[in-house]
Amino acid sequence: MARIMQTARLADRFNVEKVLNKKGKGKNVKYLIKWEGFDETTWEPESNCNGCSELIQEFEAALPSAHPSYAEMVKEAIVNLKNRKGSSRYAIRKFINEHYNIPEKFNVSE
């Protein structure tokens, strides 16, 4: 709880540079935020991202079309790769990117 309050106070003083990723559903959605002037990123609810609703909208608009959850994509990749190339992290990432047309900037390796 203290971390959330601390982050909320920081969001009042710092600007969001970019929205990098999203996780969760419904009320539990959080965005991976790159803050201006900092190398570190943090997962934040939209309410902690002072004035970044436009950046979130741009991020959401750029998301690839609907695809299965990451876990489902990994399971499918492992099943398909098991008998052919093995299921290394690289092979799984390549399979998912090729089969779901996920743009490079949303590469599942990040």
Secondary structure, DSSP 8 states (H G I E B T S, - for coil): -HHHHHHHHHHHHS-EEEEEEEE--GGG-EEEEEETT-S-EEEE-GGGSTT-HHHHHHHHHHS-S----HHHHHHHHHHHHHTTT---HHHHHHHHHHHHT--GGG-TT-
